[in-house]
Structure formats: C-alpha cells, structure tokens
Amino acid sequence: MGRFERYLTLWVGLAMVAGIALGSLVPGLVAGIAAAEVANVNLVVAVLIWAMVYPMMVGVDPGSLKGVVRQPRGLAITLAVNWLIKPFTMAALGVVFFEVVFADLIAPEDAQQYIAGLILLGAAPCTAMVFVWSQLTRGDEAYTLLQVSVNDVVMVFAFAPIVAVLLGVADITVPWETLILSVVLFVALPLAAGLATRARLGSDARIEAFRDRVKPWSVIGLIATVVILFSLQGQVILDRPLIIALIAVPILIQSYGIFALAYAAAYVLRVPHRIAAPCALIGTSNFFELAVAVAISLFGLNSGAALATVVGVLVEVPVMLSLVAFANRTRTRFQQG
C-alpha cells in the first residue's frame, strides 16, 4: 500500500473540511453540481464513482466467475445480513433512540420522520462503493461482483415490500429509474469496460501493469466524491449540528454492529479473508442514492426522512474507512485459501 493509501483517513478528513468550506464559499458552483442529475443520480458523482470502480473491474477475470459458486458461504452471509437482519435492526434502533432515548430532545412528528429515513437506509444495501472497499481490503474482485449483482437482483423485488412493512404503509413508490440507472452506471458499464480492457491488453503482466497505473484514480475519485458530498450538505451540517449528531448515533451503532455480525459469521464459517471482508462491508454500506430518492419522493425534499438519509451519506465514508482498516489489521486471523 502506497503512502497516499496509508494516510487515506487523513485525506478524507481534509476532504470533508474542504467540502464544507466549498459549500459555504462557492454556493453557485455547488448548486450547479447538484443540478446535474438524472433520475436522482448525480452525474458528477457518477463519473467519480466510475473512476473508483473501473480499476477493480479490470481485475475481474471472466474465467474465475465459474469458481465463485464453490464458496457459497460468503454469499449466504451477505444475503442473510442484508435482507433478514439489517432492515429490521435499523428500524428497531430508530424506534429505541427517537421514541425513547432522544424523546425529550425531538418533537414526536420529527422523530417519526427520522425513523422513516433510517428504515430506507437499512433496506438499501450498497452497489457502487463496495467495489472501492473491496479493493482497499484486497478482496476477490469476481466474488465481490457476484455478491453485488445478486444483491441488486434481490433489491428489485425485496426493497419495496420490506420498506412498506416497516413504514406501515401499503403504497411505496420505488424510483425504478434511480435503481436501474445506478446498476447500469456503477456495475454493468464499468464491468463491460473492464472486460474490454482485459481483452485489449491480453497478457496478465500487461493487465497488472495497467491496473497499477489506474489504481491511484480510484482513491482520487473517492476523495473528490467526499468533497462534493460534503459541499452539497455543508449548510445542513452547519445549521443543524445537534440533529445531525443525534441521527448519526443509531447509524453508527447499526454500521459497526452489522459489520461485527457478518465478519464474525465469516470467521466462524471459515470464509477466506478475500471474501469475508467484502462480504461484511457490503452489509455495512448503504445505497444512499436510492434511499435519498425514495425519502424525497415519499416525504419531500425538506423532510426529516430525507435529512436522515443524508446523514447516512455523511457518516458512511469515515465509518467504512475505519472498518477497512480493521479488516486489514485482522487479515492474518482468517483462512487465506
């Protein structure tokens, strides 16, 4: 790992500060970036995520995809955590904190909005950023692709019913444009580009040399994404710091708790680290584009639910970097074969 990657947490922290400052000092530029959207997917952020995902997709060997079925335990853990546990623990934590622990600090109607936003986050496992976290933990590219792809398929059928049950409403409008466009932009197209690049390069040595050259762009894309995300939400952070902190509490508990559960299950079931780390990180990370889009469509742009999903965006990168660091420190405790 290079010097830049070793101090990634520091660069991300500086990027957060820079993003908040940019949002305050150049609001016109930030508004222009925010307006560049299609189906609630920001095109500027999409390009940066593409820069993050593409280097890993170049490493996906089509021949290795045939072998991933020999390791079903990692996929089983991912599916169980994402769809049988995570949405319900997030809803439970929301109720506990906003109806009990923080009841004296928040109006009841606001509490219900925040709970709704947390439910939307909990029911939307990540699609794009997982490839970055997998790369930082030296995860198996082909297996990570399989895990993300299967989750995307399940999400098409399970997201709306789970959210409907947990919110107690029957009519959930899922922004299918956001869901489909995100899968195409962040999975299908980078994969196609990666496979085309492999075919053009030919030999393993040339492929590896090319990956070494483009890999820094993955980290640069991450830093730039953090700057943009925090510039877009900088005013919210400055205006409502206490509410941001309160909403972050159950999200932090959920994130570290879900990771611990999935990572421990992978350890007990003797899943190799190159599969175990991405397996646990997929459940921890969130598909925030989808969660934010649904919150806005159901409750409005200025709703507490939308704010809660935005806090999920703000919390995610620092949390995921800390978990990536932990996964890398504990690599030797896992089966490596």
Secondary structure, DSSP 8 states (H G I E B T S, - for coil): --HHHHTHHHHHHHHHHHHHHHHHH-HHHHHHHHH-EETTEEHHHHHHHHHHHHHHHHT--GGGGGGGGG-HHHHHHHHHIIIIIHHHHHHHHHHHIIIIITTTTS-HHHHHHHHHHHHHHHT-B-SSHHHHHHHHTT--HHHHHHHHHHHHHHHHHHHHHHHHHHHT-S-----HHHHHHHHIIIIIHHHHHHHHHHHHH-SHHHHHHHHHHHHHHHHHHHHHHHHHHHHHHHHHHHH-HHHHHHHHHHHHHHHHHHHHHHHHHHHHTT--HHHHHHHHHHHHSB-HHHHHHHHHHHH-TTSHHHHHHHHHHHHHHHHHHHHHHHHHHTGGGS---
